[in-house]
Amino acid sequence: MAFIKSLHLLDKDEIIHKFYSQNTKRTAGNFFTNKRIASYWIDKRNPKRNEIYFAFYHDIIKIDTIHFVGATYCPYTTITKKDKSIFNVYVDGEKSEIKSFFKDLLFQWKNSVKND
């Protein structure tokens, strides 16, 4: 948690609901909280290649989930923000885990937007 907070991706009152990493938590992470969805990739050898993305739910206009990507790729969801910028959030694992991640993310987003 401290590492994710150091990336400014987690406020003190935020709760991570689901998290997935393609590597170690200090290298890569994809998650959603009660306030936002985020993705990061940290390249320790070349910080210029670091990628850190997030969107608060009220800034998101569309979420597209891509479940079937072939054997060599990881399922992902594409986040489109109000400013038209986009980023991907990746999640892998058992089919039921992937489905649960996407379903819970969409539920959290829709409920957050509804309550704004």
Contacts in CASP RR format, 6 or more apart in sequence:
PFRMAT RR
TARGET T0000
AUTHOR 0000-0000-0000
METHOD contacts of the structure
MODEL  1
MAFIKSLHLLDKDEIIHKFYSQNTKRTAGNFFTNKRIASYWIDKRNPKRN
EIYFAFYHDIIKIDTIHFVGATYCPYTTITKKDKSIFNVYVDGEKSEIKS
FFKDLLFQWKNSVKND
1 10 0 8 1.000
1 16 0 8 1.000
3 25 0 8 1.000
3 26 0 8 1.000
4 10 0 8 1.000
4 16 0 8 1.000
4 25 0 8 1.000
4 31 0 8 1.000
5 12 0 8 1.000
7 40 0 8 1.000
7 42 0 8 1.000
7 52 0 8 1.000
9 36 0 8 1.000
9 38 0 8 1.000
9 40 0 8 1.000
9 52 0 8 1.000
9 54 0 8 1.000
10 16 0 8 1.000
10 33 0 8 1.000
11 35 0 8 1.000
14 33 0 8 1.000
14 34 0 8 1.000
14 35 0 8 1.000
14 36 0 8 1.000
15 33 0 8 1.000
15 34 0 8 1.000
16 31 0 8 1.000
16 32 0 8 1.000
16 33 0 8 1.000
17 31 0 8 1.000
17 32 0 8 1.000
17 33 0 8 1.000
17 34 0 8 1.000
17 104 0 8 1.000
17 108 0 8 1.000
18 31 0 8 1.000
18 32 0 8 1.000
18 91 0 8 1.000
18 100 0 8 1.000
18 101 0 8 1.000
18 104 0 8 1.000
18 105 0 8 1.000
19 25 0 8 1.000
19 29 0 8 1.000
19 30 0 8 1.000
19 31 0 8 1.000
20 29 0 8 1.000
20 30 0 8 1.000
20 31 0 8 1.000
20 90 0 8 1.000
20 91 0 8 1.000
20 92 0 8 1.000
20 93 0 8 1.000
20 101 0 8 1.000
21 27 0 8 1.000
21 28 0 8 1.000
21 29 0 8 1.000
21 30 0 8 1.000
22 28 0 8 1.000
22 29 0 8 1.000
22 30 0 8 1.000
22 74 0 8 1.000
22 90 0 8 1.000
22 92 0 8 1.000
26 42 0 8 1.000
27 41 0 8 1.000
27 42 0 8 1.000
27 44 0 8 1.000
28 40 0 8 1.000
28 41 0 8 1.000
28 42 0 8 1.000
29 38 0 8 1.000
29 39 0 8 1.000
29 40 0 8 1.000
29 41 0 8 1.000
30 38 0 8 1.000
30 39 0 8 1.000
30 89 0 8 1.000
30 90 0 8 1.000
30 91 0 8 1.000
31 37 0 8 1.000
31 38 0 8 1.000
31 39 0 8 1.000
31 89 0 8 1.000
32 38 0 8 1.000
32 89 0 8 1.000
32 104 0 8 1.000
32 105 0 8 1.000
32 108 0 8 1.000
34 108 0 8 1.000
34 112 0 8 1.000
35 56 0 8 1.000
35 57 0 8 1.000
35 112 0 8 1.000
36 54 0 8 1.000
36 55 0 8 1.000
36 56 0 8 1.000
36 57 0 8 1.000
37 54 0 8 1.000
37 55 0 8 1.000
37 57 0 8 1.000
37 60 0 8 1.000
37 79 0 8 1.000
37 89 0 8 1.000
37 105 0 8 1.000
37 109 0 8 1.000
38 52 0 8 1.000
38 53 0 8 1.000
38 54 0 8 1.000
38 55 0 8 1.000
38 89 0 8 1.000
39 51 0 8 1.000
39 52 0 8 1.000
39 53 0 8 1.000
39 54 0 8 1.000
39 87 0 8 1.000
39 88 0 8 1.000
39 89 0 8 1.000
39 90 0 8 1.000
40 50 0 8 1.000
40 51 0 8 1.000
40 52 0 8 1.000
40 53 0 8 1.000
41 49 0 8 1.000
41 50 0 8 1.000
41 51 0 8 1.000
41 52 0 8 1.000
42 50 0 8 1.000
43 49 0 8 1.000
43 50 0 8 1.000
53 79 0 8 1.000
53 87 0 8 1.000
55 79 0 8 1.000
55 81 0 8 1.000
55 87 0 8 1.000
57 108 0 8 1.000
57 109 0 8 1.000
57 112 0 8 1.000
57 113 0 8 1.000
57 116 0 8 1.000
58 112 0 8 1.000
58 113 0 8 1.000
58 116 0 8 1.000
59 81 0 8 1.000
59 82 0 8 1.000
59 83 0 8 1.000
60 79 0 8 1.000
60 80 0 8 1.000
60 81 0 8 1.000
60 82 0 8 1.000
60 109 0 8 1.000
60 113 0 8 1.000
61 80 0 8 1.000
61 81 0 8 1.000
61 82 0 8 1.000
62 78 0 8 1.000
62 79 0 8 1.000
62 80 0 8 1.000
63 77 0 8 1.000
63 78 0 8 1.000
63 79 0 8 1.000
63 80 0 8 1.000
63 105 0 8 1.000
63 106 0 8 1.000
63 109 0 8 1.000
64 77 0 8 1.000
64 78 0 8 1.000
64 80 0 8 1.000
65 75 0 8 1.000
65 76 0 8 1.000
65 77 0 8 1.000
65 102 0 8 1.000
65 106 0 8 1.000
66 75 0 8 1.000
66 76 0 8 1.000
66 77 0 8 1.000
66 78 0 8 1.000
67 75 0 8 1.000
67 98 0 8 1.000
67 99 0 8 1.000
67 102 0 8 1.000
68 75 0 8 1.000
69 75 0 8 1.000
69 76 0 8 1.000
74 90 0 8 1.000
74 91 0 8 1.000
74 92 0 8 1.000
75 90 0 8 1.000
75 91 0 8 1.000
75 92 0 8 1.000
75 98 0 8 1.000
75 102 0 8 1.000
76 88 0 8 1.000
76 89 0 8 1.000
76 90 0 8 1.000
76 91 0 8 1.000
77 88 0 8 1.000
77 89 0 8 1.000
77 91 0 8 1.000
77 102 0 8 1.000
77 105 0 8 1.000
78 86 0 8 1.000
78 87 0 8 1.000
78 88 0 8 1.000
79 86 0 8 1.000
79 87 0 8 1.000
79 88 0 8 1.000
79 89 0 8 1.000
80 86 0 8 1.000
89 105 0 8 1.000
91 97 0 8 1.000
91 98 0 8 1.000
91 101 0 8 1.000
91 102 0 8 1.000
92 98 0 8 1.000
END
